[in-house]
Amino acid sequence: PLQTAVREELIWMGKALLRTAQQRARMAGLDVKMEIREGRVQDEICNYIAETQASLLLLGAPRGSTANVFGDDLVERFAHNIQQSSGIPVEIVRPETIHV
């Protein structure tokens, strides 16, 4: 059915984007692990933080706020909610602050 096809396409796109990010991070000398989960995004991030005993979350912000689902205010609120739920610091990384 269409729902299955759309889901599979979204998973494929997500993996492709993550592989690109993974390559860039490795080129910058970072150790990278890729994991795809399903569920409520905030819940899954908090679960992952707890499972890995992470001490910091870097949350990437989209380029520009007009063409994205998340505007700056929503990204800030999302980060705050994760910080409140997980108890660890959450820092927002904006594209304009990254120098590759």
C-alpha positions in Angstrom: 0.0 0.0 0.0 0.9 3.7 -0.4 1.6 4.1 3.4 4.2 1.4 3.3 5.9 2.9 0.2 6.0 6.3 1.7 7.4 5.0 5.0 10.1 3.1 3.1 11.0 6.1 1.1 11.3 8.3 4.2 13.5 5.7 5.8 15.7 5.6 2.7 15.9 9.4 2.6 16.7 9.5 6.3 19.6 7.0 5.9 21.0 8.9 3.0 21.0 12.2 5.0 22.5 10.5 8.0 25.3 8.9 5.8 26.2 12.3 4.5 26.3 13.8 8.0 28.3 10.7 9.2 30.9 11.2 6.5 31.3 14.9 7.3 31.7 14.2 11.0 34.3 11.5 10.3 36.2 13.9 8.1 36.2 16.3 11.1 37.8 13.6 13.2 34.6 12.6 15.2 33.6 9.1 16.1 30.1 8.5 14.7 27.3 6.0 15.3 24.1 6.0 13.2 20.9 4.9 14.6 17.3 5.2 13.2 14.4 4.8 15.5 10.6 5.1 15.2 8.3 6.8 17.6 7.8 10.3 19.1 11.0 12.2 18.3 11.4 13.7 21.8 10.7 10.4 23.5 13.2 8.5 21.3 15.9 11.1 21.8 15.4 11.0 25.6 15.4 7.2 25.6 18.6 7.2 23.6 20.2 9.7 26.0 19.3 7.4 28.9 20.5 4.2 27.2 23.8 5.7 26.3 24.3 7.8 29.4 25.0 10.8 27.3 26.1 14.0 29.0 25.4 16.5 26.2 23.1 16.6 23.2 24.0 18.7 20.2 20.8 19.4 18.3 21.2 20.6 14.7 18.9 23.5 13.6 17.6 23.8 10.0 19.0 26.3 7.5 16.7 29.3 7.6 13.4 29.3 9.4 10.9 30.1 6.6 11.0 26.9 4.6 11.2 24.5 7.5 8.8 22.8 9.8 10.8 24.0 12.8 11.2 27.8 13.1 13.8 29.2 15.6 11.2 29.4 18.4 10.1 25.8 17.9 13.7 24.5 17.8 14.4 26.4 21.1 11.3 25.0 22.7 12.1 21.5 21.5 15.6 21.7 22.9 14.3 23.1 26.2 11.8 20.2 26.5 14.4 17.6 25.9 16.7 19.2 28.4 13.9 19.2 31.0 13.0 15.6 30.3 16.6 14.2 30.1 18.4 16.4 32.7 21.4 17.0 30.4 22.4 20.2 28.6 21.1 20.6 25.0 23.0 22.9 22.7 21.6 24.0 19.3 24.1 24.0 16.4 23.1 26.4 13.7 24.4 26.0 10.1 25.9 29.5 10.0 28.1 28.6 13.0 29.7 25.6 11.3 32.9 26.1 9.4 34.0 23.1 7.3 
